[in-house]
Amino acid sequence: MTLKQAIAGRIVQLCTEKRIAPYTLAMMCGIDKSTIYSILGSKSNRPEVATIKKICDGLNITLAQFFCTEAFDSLEQEIK
């Protein structure tokens, strides 16, 4: 799994938990819906931390809560 896949998967997971669509998430976060869909799709390979922070703010969670999952813990180190 790549970092991009882990981020997209986490967003989908959170949307499912909150029972909201990605479009609704974009509205809650104050970001353009195309930004969410580009993260979920193949256009955005490395979303900015500021964008992820806005998503967290919209969902009323911390960055730590966003990244505290098995998917992120099991990512292979990129710098060796």
C-alpha positions, 0 to 999 in steps of 0.5 A: 500500500502506498501513502496515497492509497492509505490517505484515500482509504482513510478518507473513505473510511471516515466518510463511511463511519460518519455516513457522509459522501465525499461531496458532503465532506468537502462542504464540511471542510470548506474545500473544493469538491474536486480536491477531495475527488482528486485525493480519492482518485488518481490525480493527487499523489501527495495531498498537502498536510494543510488539506488533510488538516482541513479534512480533520477540522471538518470531521472534528478529529485531530491529525493524530486520529487521522493517521493513527491506523494500521494502514499508516503504521504498516507503510514501508519507510520511503527514505533508506 
